[in-house]
Amino acid sequence: MSETADRLSLIKNSLPENVRLVAVSKFHPVEAIKEAYDAGHRIFGESKAQELQAKYPLLPEDIEWHFIGHLQTNKVKYIAPFVSLIHSIDSLRLLQEVDRQALKNNRNIPCLLQIHIAEEESKFGLDFEECRNLLQSAEYRSLKNVTIAGLMGMASNTDDKGQIRKEFSRLHSFFNDVKKEFFPNDPFFKELSAGMSDDYVLAVEEGSTLVRVGSRIFGQREY
Ligand SMILES: *Cc1c(COP(=O)(O)O)cnc(C)c1O
């Protein structure tokens, strides 16, 4: 087995059954993705629209591509024809553009709302109130070609495990509130995307259903 395949199966085997692994392949070549694919993995995450658009035709059709990075509205069109899940919706305007591009491609695109949980300025995302306002808006309710499948969050970049756990735990309870308030009978609203290489174990303990792991599978990225 390749090193990539080794690391992948170690992580996969450690996850509970209800948690799926998004192998984050950004900045890694298609050969690396192919290795993970050949080891049986099918869910990959990318964070740049044009990088994903370039890789997509070079790799097998049955890959489930997740978009996880900050997405500019003018780049939605590059990934709309094939993306399986967008984790990073951080404004109504972006969601409206995803809906417009989904319609153009005659499909429905599942999306997660990205929630700002880190106690630091740098991360993108909606705060709790912005998220509620979005879901209450007439503009959101009129959208036909997107499905809100859950929430995503990124914890602070810190070694303080207590802090990280607190942030994931707040995200999970907000998820439960939103589910109750807006999606009580909606089977599609079920994903909580939380956890990266350094904190996915904590995230899973705090209710994550989708972990996004890059460097722990593919090694360090070369920017
Ligand atoms: C790059 C990235 C990851 C993966 O990061 P690692 O620390 O390499 O696991 C996860 N989520 C998002 C949003 C990212 O941009």
The ligand as an SDF file (V2000), in Angstrom:
LIG
                    3D

 15 15  0  0  0  0  0  0  0  0999 V2000
   -7.4210   23.0700    3.9210 C   0  0  0  0  0  0  0  0  0  0  0  0
   -8.6970   22.8870    4.6320 C   0  0  0  0  0  0  0  0  0  0  0  0
   -8.9220   21.7400    5.4140 C   0  0  0  0  0  0  0  0  0  0  0  0
   -7.8840   20.6520    5.6420 C   0  0  0  0  0  0  0  0  0  0  0  0
   -6.8430   21.1380    6.4120 O   0  0  0  0  0  0  0  0  0  0  0  0
   -5.7400   20.1360    7.0550 P   0  0  0  0  0  0  0  0  0  0  0  0
   -5.2700   20.8600    8.2580 O   0  0  0  0  0  0  0  0  0  0  0  0
   -4.7020   19.9490    6.0170 O   0  0  0  0  0  0  0  0  0  0  0  0
   -6.4370   18.8800    7.3820 O   0  0  0  0  0  0  0  0  0  0  0  0
  -10.1690   21.6040    6.0050 C   0  0  0  0  0  0  0  0  0  0  0  0
  -11.1190   22.5280    5.8500 N   0  0  0  0  0  0  0  0  0  0  0  0
  -10.9460   23.6370    5.1180 C   0  0  0  0  0  0  0  0  0  0  0  0
  -12.0570   24.6170    4.9930 C   0  0  0  0  0  0  0  0  0  0  0  0
   -9.7210   23.8660    4.4880 C   0  0  0  0  0  0  0  0  0  0  0  0
   -9.5470   24.9780    3.7670 O   0  0  0  0  0  0  0  0  0  0  0  0
  1  2  1  0
  2  3  1  0
  2 14  2  0
  3  4  1  0
  3 10  2  0
  4  5  1  0
  5  6  1  0
  6  7  2  0
  6  8  1  0
  6  9  1  0
 10 11  1  0
 11 12  2  0
 12 13  1  0
 12 14  1  0
 14 15  1  0
M  END
$$$$
